């Protein structure tokens, strides 16, 4: 139990001291992946727009 509490305290201290650095590091490393995901979603939306317009014309 004591080791768990010690680990919790050390972990909290690490986040306290290095939290901003960790956030910046993760943000830098995931920027490319997030950009690719956004491009993929945009491409999928454009691809689905054509069939949607066709369906809308047939329903109207």
C-alpha positions in Angstrom: 0.0 0.0 0.0 2.9 2.3 0.8 4.5 1.8 -2.6 1.2 2.6 -4.3 0.8 5.9 -2.4 4.5 6.8 -3.1 3.9 6.1 -6.8 0.8 8.2 -6.8 2.7 11.1 -5.1 5.7 10.8 -7.5 3.3 10.6 -10.5 1.4 13.7 -9.4 4.7 15.6 -8.8 5.9 14.6 -12.3 2.6 15.9 -13.9 2.9 19.1 -11.8 6.4 19.9 -12.9 6.4 18.5 -16.4 2.7 18.7 -17.4 3.1 21.5 -19.9 6.1 19.9 -21.5 4.3 16.6 -21.8 1.3 18.3 -23.5 3.5 20.2 -25.9 5.4 17.0 -26.8 2.2 15.0 -27.4 0.8 17.9 -29.4 3.8 18.0 -31.7 3.9 14.2 -32.2 0.2 14.0 -33.0 -0.1 17.0 -35.3 0.6 15.1 -38.5 -1.8 12.3 -37.6 -4.5 14.8 -36.7 -4.0 16.6 -40.0 -4.2 13.3 -42.0 -7.4 12.4 -40.2 -8.9 15.7 -41.0 -8.0 15.4 -44.6 -9.5 11.9 -44.8 -12.7 13.1 -43.2 -12.9 16.0 -45.6 -12.3 13.7 -48.6 -15.0 11.3 -47.4 -17.5 14.2 -47.0 -16.8 15.3 -50.5 -17.2 11.7 -51.8 -20.5 11.3 -50.1 -21.8 14.7 -51.3 -22.4 13.4 -54.9 -24.7 10.5 -54.0 -26.5 12.7 -51.5 -27.4 15.2 -54.2 -28.5 12.4 -56.5 -30.8 11.0 -53.8 -32.2 14.4 -52.9 -33.1 15.0 -56.6 -34.9 11.7 -56.9 -36.8 12.2 -53.7 -37.9 15.8 -54.6 
